[in-house]
Amino acid sequence: MVILSDNNTSTSMASNISYIHSASTIPLLHDTVGDRLRYAVKNVPNRTMIIFPEDGIRKTYAEVFNDVSFL
């Protein structure tokens, strides 16, 4: 992990996962957004993921995954 100090110099740490952790007992997920999307597609593909009411758009996890797979 690389951390920038106040003067924008980098400090290297002994980790290849970058995250910020505060005082909490809840562990962080070490997944990317893509990992979490694939997990949702596998487990709840037909659950609504996003709604844009002004545009009349409602998409499931599977539909969003198919949309982003073409990018």
C-alpha positions as CSV (number, residue, x, y, z in Angstrom):
1,M,0.0,0.0,0.0
2,V,1.2,3.5,-0.7
3,I,0.2,6.4,1.5
4,L,0.7,10.0,0.6
5,S,1.8,12.2,3.4
6,D,0.8,15.9,3.8
7,N,3.6,16.9,1.5
8,N,2.6,14.4,-1.2
9,T,5.6,12.1,-0.7
10,S,4.8,8.4,-0.7
11,T,5.4,5.9,2.1
12,S,5.4,2.2,1.2
13,M,3.8,-0.3,3.6
14,A,4.0,-4.1,3.7
15,S,0.6,-4.8,2.1
16,N,-0.7,-5.1,-1.4
17,I,-4.3,-4.3,-0.4
18,S,-5.1,-0.6,-0.1
19,Y,-7.8,0.5,2.3
20,I,-8.5,2.9,5.1
21,H,-9.6,1.4,8.4
22,S,-10.9,3.3,11.4
23,A,-11.7,2.2,14.9
24,S,-14.4,-0.4,14.2
25,T,-15.0,-4.1,15.0
26,I,-16.6,-4.7,11.6
27,P,-14.0,-6.2,9.2
28,L,-13.5,-4.7,5.8
29,L,-14.3,-6.7,2.6
30,H,-11.2,-7.1,0.4
31,D,-13.2,-7.3,-2.8
32,T,-13.5,-5.0,-5.8
33,V,-16.7,-3.6,-7.0
34,G,-16.6,-6.1,-9.8
35,D,-16.2,-9.0,-7.3
36,R,-19.2,-7.9,-5.4
37,L,-21.3,-7.5,-8.6
38,R,-20.3,-11.0,-9.8
39,Y,-21.3,-12.3,-6.3
40,A,-24.7,-10.6,-6.5
41,V,-25.3,-11.9,-10.0
42,K,-24.5,-15.5,-8.9
43,N,-26.7,-15.3,-5.7
44,V,-29.5,-12.9,-6.5
45,P,-29.5,-12.2,-10.3
46,N,-33.1,-11.0,-10.5
47,R,-33.0,-8.7,-7.5
48,T,-33.3,-5.0,-8.4
49,M,-30.0,-3.3,-8.2
50,I,-30.8,0.3,-9.4
51,I,-33.8,2.4,-10.1
52,F,-33.9,5.7,-12.0
53,P,-37.6,6.7,-11.5
54,E,-37.3,9.9,-13.5
55,D,-36.2,7.9,-16.6
56,G,-38.5,4.9,-15.9
57,I,-35.4,2.6,-15.7
58,R,-35.2,-0.3,-13.3
59,K,-32.4,-2.9,-13.6
60,T,-31.5,-6.1,-11.9
61,Y,-28.0,-7.2,-11.0
62,A,-27.9,-9.5,-14.0
63,E,-29.0,-6.7,-16.4
64,V,-26.4,-4.3,-15.0
65,F,-23.7,-7.0,-15.3
66,N,-24.7,-7.7,-18.9
67,D,-24.5,-3.9,-19.6
68,V,-21.1,-3.4,-18.1
69,S,-19.7,-6.6,-19.7
70,F,-19.7,-4.8,-23.0
71,L,-17.5,-1.9,-21.7
